[in-house]
Amino acid sequence: SPKGEFEFAFLKYFDSMYQWADAAVNLLEDSDYEKLYKESIELSHVTHGEYNYHNIMMGASPSSGILMTTNFERCKKDVQLEDLYYFLRKVLEKQGWKERLGDNIINAYSAIKPVSSAEMEYLKIRFIYPEKFWKVADSYYRSNKAWISVKSIEKMNVAIRQTEEKERFLNHIFSFCM
């Protein structure tokens, strides 16, 4: 069938994104994730499930230092570093995957709650997986194709471009190259 701009971009980068996903799966299988997850469940560690700047509110004034978190619909028992990953991914996508920013956020988090080597490995694996690409593709292919949203094409192109920026970040922070 005739392919549109979205399908061409998806098919052009599918193999590359599949390799990223495969690398993440292979690393996950060789990691201590199962142990981390079991410990998190046993210790009743809870994650927000969608911890990002949309769900964080500041007090009356930013200088008050009061932060509030909202929208706990996706709250669950899980590895708490998942929230750090989600927050970091959303911030870094908006900031061009700046290595210094990511490193500073990870260090600030670690100063309050030390991050084990197994947790850092988990964080790296989460970043390697091309979540944004698959999320955009899933949204597109689940939608009605009678009308193709220009936003879908823009989001796919951004996801592809950001993979290059993310690779630079992964190399700098985790010494990972694809």
Protein Blocks (a to p, Z undefined) as FASTA:
>chain_A
ZZdfklmmmmmmmmmmmmmmmmmmmmmmmmcklmmmmmmmmnopacehiacfklcccdfb
lklopacdehjllgccddfklmmmmmmmmmmmmnoppaklmmmmmmmmmmmmccdfklmm
mmmmmmmpcfklmmmmmmmmmpcfkbccfklmmmmmmmmmmmmmmmmmmmmmnopaZZ
